[in-house]
Amino acid sequence: AAWTVPGFLFAIPAGALTDIVDRRSLIAVTQVAGLAIATVMGVLQLTGHLGVAPLLLGTFLLSVALTLSGPAWTAVLPDMVGPEELPQAIGLNAIAYNGPQSLGPALGGLLVAAAGPEAVFFVNAVSFLGIVWVAHSYRRGPRVKPSHETMVEAMRTGGRYVRANRS
């Protein structure tokens, strides 16, 4: 529940946020937040202070950060590749998203067995560094100015778009 509830609560606001702020900045901020959360969880585990409540809170906060960044990643994908490469990039993105969900628990279990539970948190924290680097260095397409809508207006605009394009 701590991992999935943020997706239900924040998916629509995350899409609206993606439309009203600079996407690259949103990605960078959420990934730095993820790095900080994973690091704190690793330190708490290392020091013996990671109980159930901090684990659930950290899991919830990490899911919030990743939920907020998801629509921004989807929106910048066309900037990262040319139009002729977009179908392959979308497919690769799906593999990159679903592959770790399949293999991650097994690799995490091996890492816990080899180096202890704190190692999983620290490896996760380090993984955010690469994402921050990509968010900072990717080549941008034409600059898209963030909307001047409020969050509520952006969500209404999205709702109208979905209703008008039901195909």
C-alpha positions as CSV (number, residue, x, y, z in Angstrom):
1,A,0.0,0.0,0.0
2,A,2.8,2.4,0.8
3,W,4.2,1.9,-2.7
4,T,1.0,1.9,-4.7
5,V,-1.2,4.5,-3.0
6,P,0.9,7.5,-4.2
7,G,0.2,6.4,-7.8
8,F,-3.5,6.6,-7.2
9,L,-3.3,9.8,-5.2
10,F,-0.8,11.8,-7.3
11,A,-0.9,10.5,-10.9
12,I,-3.3,13.1,-12.2
13,P,-1.6,16.0,-10.3
14,A,1.8,14.7,-11.5
15,G,0.6,15.0,-15.1
16,A,-0.7,18.5,-14.5
17,L,2.6,19.5,-12.7
18,T,4.5,18.2,-15.8
19,D,2.5,20.6,-17.9
20,I,3.1,23.7,-15.7
21,V,6.7,23.5,-14.7
22,D,10.0,22.9,-16.4
23,R,10.1,19.1,-17.0
24,R,13.9,18.7,-16.7
25,S,13.9,20.5,-13.4
26,L,11.0,18.4,-12.1
27,I,12.9,15.2,-13.1
28,A,16.0,16.4,-11.4
29,V,14.3,17.5,-8.2
30,T,12.3,14.3,-7.8
31,Q,15.4,12.1,-8.5
32,V,17.5,14.1,-5.9
33,A,14.6,13.5,-3.5
34,G,14.7,9.8,-4.3
35,L,18.4,9.7,-3.7
36,A,18.0,11.5,-0.4
37,I,15.2,9.2,0.8
38,A,17.1,6.0,-0.2
39,T,20.2,7.3,1.5
40,V,18.3,8.1,4.7
41,M,16.7,4.6,4.7
42,G,20.2,3.0,4.2
43,V,21.6,5.0,7.1
44,L,18.7,4.1,9.3
45,Q,19.1,0.4,8.4
46,L,22.9,0.6,9.0
47,T,22.4,2.2,12.4
48,G,19.6,-0.2,13.4
49,H,16.9,2.5,13.4
50,L,14.8,1.4,10.4
51,G,11.7,0.1,12.0
52,V,8.4,-0.6,10.3
53,A,7.1,3.1,10.4
54,P,10.2,4.7,8.9
55,L,10.3,1.9,6.3
56,L,6.7,2.5,5.3
57,L,7.1,6.3,5.3
58,G,10.3,6.1,3.2
59,T,8.6,3.7,0.8
60,F,5.6,6.1,0.5
61,L,7.9,9.2,0.0
62,L,10.0,7.4,-2.6
63,S,6.9,6.3,-4.5
64,V,5.6,9.9,-4.4
65,A,8.9,11.2,-5.9
66,L,8.8,8.6,-8.7
67,T,5.1,9.1,-9.3
68,L,5.7,12.9,-9.8
69,S,8.5,12.2,-12.2
70,G,6.8,9.6,-14.4
71,P,4.8,11.9,-16.6
72,A,7.7,14.2,-17.0
73,W,9.9,11.3,-18.3
74,T,7.1,10.4,-20.7
75,A,6.9,13.9,-22.0
76,V,10.6,14.4,-22.5
77,L,11.2,11.1,-24.3
78,P,10.5,12.7,-27.8
79,D,13.2,15.3,-27.0
80,M,15.7,12.6,-26.3
81,V,15.4,10.7,-29.6
82,G,14.4,11.7,-33.1
83,P,11.0,11.0,-34.5
84,E,12.2,8.0,-36.4
85,E,13.6,6.4,-33.2
86,L,10.5,7.2,-31.1
87,P,8.7,3.8,-31.5
88,Q,11.9,1.9,-30.5
89,A,12.5,4.3,-27.6
90,I,9.0,3.8,-26.3
91,G,9.5,0.0,-26.4
92,L,12.9,0.2,-24.7
93,N,11.4,2.5,-22.1
94,A,8.8,-0.1,-21.3
95,I,11.4,-2.8,-21.0
96,A,13.5,-0.5,-18.8
97,Y,10.5,0.0,-16.6
98,N,9.2,-3.5,-16.4
99,G,12.5,-5.4,-16.5
100,P,13.7,-4.1,-13.1
101,Q,10.4,-4.8,-11.6
102,S,10.8,-8.4,-12.6
103,L,14.5,-8.9,-11.9
104,G,14.9,-6.3,-9.1
105,P,13.5,-8.4,-6.2
106,A,15.7,-11.4,-7.1
107,L,18.8,-9.2,-7.4
108,G,17.8,-7.4,-4.2
109,G,17.6,-10.7,-2.4
110,L,21.0,-11.7,-3.6
111,L,22.4,-8.3,-2.5
112,V,20.8,-8.6,0.9
113,A,22.3,-12.1,1.3
114,A,25.7,-10.9,0.2
115,A,26.0,-7.5,1.8
116,G,23.1,-6.9,4.1
117,P,19.8,-5.0,3.8
118,E,21.4,-1.6,4.0
119,A,23.3,-2.3,0.7
120,V,20.1,-2.4,-1.2
121,F,19.2,1.1,-0.1
122,F,22.7,2.5,-0.9
123,V,22.7,0.8,-4.3
124,N,19.3,2.4,-5.0
125,A,20.6,5.8,-3.8
126,V,23.6,5.5,-6.2
127,S,21.3,4.6,-9.1
128,F,19.6,7.9,-8.8
129,L,22.9,9.7,-9.6
130,G,22.8,8.4,-13.1
131,I,19.3,9.5,-13.6
132,V,20.1,13.0,-12.3
133,W,23.0,13.1,-14.7
134,V,20.8,12.1,-17.6
135,A,18.1,14.7,-16.6
136,H,20.8,17.4,-16.5
137,S,22.6,16.5,-19.7
138,Y,20.0,15.3,-22.2
139,R,19.7,17.3,-25.4
140,R,16.5,19.3,-25.4
141,G,14.2,19.7,-28.3
142,P,12.6,23.0,-28.9
143,R,12.0,24.7,-25.6
144,V,8.4,24.2,-24.4
145,K,7.4,27.0,-22.1
146,P,5.6,25.7,-19.0
147,S,1.9,26.6,-18.9
148,H,0.7,29.5,-16.8
149,E,-2.3,27.4,-15.6
150,T,-2.7,26.4,-12.0
151,M,-2.7,22.8,-11.0
152,V,-6.5,22.7,-10.9
153,E,-6.8,24.3,-14.4
154,A,-4.2,21.9,-15.8
155,M,-6.1,18.9,-14.4
156,R,-9.3,20.3,-15.9
157,T,-7.6,20.7,-19.3
158,G,-6.3,17.2,-19.1
159,G,-9.8,15.9,-18.2
160,R,-11.3,17.8,-21.2
161,Y,-8.7,16.3,-23.5
162,V,-9.4,12.8,-22.3
163,R,-13.1,13.2,-22.8
164,A,-12.7,14.7,-26.3
165,N,-10.3,11.9,-27.4
166,R,-11.9,8.6,-26.2
167,S,-10.7,6.6,-29.3
